[in-house]
Amino acid sequence: MSRLLRSPLLWVPAAVLVTLLVAAGLRLAASPTLLRVAVGPEGSADVKLISDLALQMAHDKAPSLKLKLVKTSDVAQSAAELDAGRADLAVVRSDVSMSATGLTVAILHRNAVAIIAPRGSSLHSIAELDKKRIGILRPTLENEHLLDELLSEYGIAAKSVVQVPLEPEGLASAIRERRIDAVMVVAPPSGNLMNTAVQAVASASKGEPVFVEVKESEAIAERKPVYESHEIVNGLFGRNPPRPKANFNTLAITYRLVASRDLEDYVVSDFTRRLFTLRMALSQGGSFADHIEKPDTDNDTALPLHPGAAAYFDGNEKSFFDRYDDWFYLGAMGLSGLVSGLAALIASARAWARRGTLSAIDELIHIKAEARSAKDETALDEAEAALAEISTAALRHARDGRIDDAGLSALSLAMDECRQAIADRRMRLARPLSKPPATRPIGATPFTLS
């Protein structure tokens, strides 16, 4: 057993295996984590933003994260991809098919609902939209649904309002030709689309547009947390005199980046840090990155924050050792058990070798006793042959490291005593065969030469 433990055939493969396991563990820890992000539709500002973010992360010298886009047809499908486990993150809209498993990481942009009427319009409140023709700029099912919900808050049936789909380039002509009474824009308040719509209405009506206020926006947001109350401030759209002339309230919805609740907190923390670190670089590419903002960290919010993102915002990100402390503990326990087991194995091997040494010493004691009581030379020859066999076995064991120094000293002493006992007995057996010395008769005169 001791020879096996000392053999390179055991230690070399074991050392190689441990080295490979450590290298594989380090490589796994250092390799970037791939995150799948569901976003759509194709050509949208959100797809551009996530694409630019993926490129920026790929340019890191030692990237810890990589993004893979999972393109979808709309935000509802993006939420479905996340819930089905086919994505790790998704861009969703707060008022449409929010993910059941997604938790907020960041608000990518907040879109205000602006209803703009041409100069001189009698429209001043949502309640006055009944039986009017409302143009929907860049119409989507989500925005049509939003208008229906807003009308229902004021008791207006959706069918009583004519919805006219419009693109930005056709808005001015629709105002001039009076095909619409007002236009609804759902976009970031300071974004290009909102400013384009305001200028188009003002240009087509040759005067300052009318902004229809949602006066009960706070109450609506209180009842339906998927909406927010948002204030459009005086002069936000520029010009002199400023547009609008006074602050007014309206509703807003948010486009959120959400992460699966099953995603590790430290991964989400790392992603959130990279997102906000790269925000300025992304803004230079013309994306919505300058609209990215920290979400509400209130635990009671209807759209809760992912714990990993909350850890980043609160400055409580886990360090490398914090992340893997359980593994370090288990590894230390495992290594301790392995060392203890190896020590027990070595101790067992030594005990086995010691038992073999003690057995040989017992045989030597027996040979010594037999030698002292041997009746003839034949018995002594047999004892000497047995001693030679034990001596040969001891030399082989010593060569293989199966006898320690103490055992070797004890065997050497026992064999010396056996040899001495055999030699002494040979001398005793030889004495009766020798002639006794001559004796002189009593009274005889010794013979002498004169």
Secondary structure, DSSP 8 states (H G I E B T S, - for coil): -HHHHH-HHHHHHHHHHHHHHHHHHHHHHHS-EEEEEEE-STTSHHHHHHHHHHHHHHTSSS-SEEEEEEE-SSHHHHHHHHHTTS-SEEEEETTBS--SSEEEEEEEEEEEEEEEE-TT----BGGGGTT-EEEEES--HHHHHHHHHHHHHTT--GGGSEEEEE-HHHHHHHHHTT--SEEEEEE-TTSHHHHHHHHHHHHHHTS--EEEB-TTHHHHHHH-TTSEEEEE-TTTT-TTTTSSSS-EEEEEEEEEEEEETTS-HHHHHHHHHHHHHSHHHHHTTTSGGGG-B-----TTSSS-B-HHHHHHHTT----HHHHTHHHHHHHHHHHHHHHHHHHHHHHHHHHHHHHHHHHHHHHHHHHHHHHHT--SHHHHHHHHHHHHHHHHHHHHHHHTT-S-HHHHHHHHHHHHHHHHHHHHHHHHHHGGGS-------TT-------
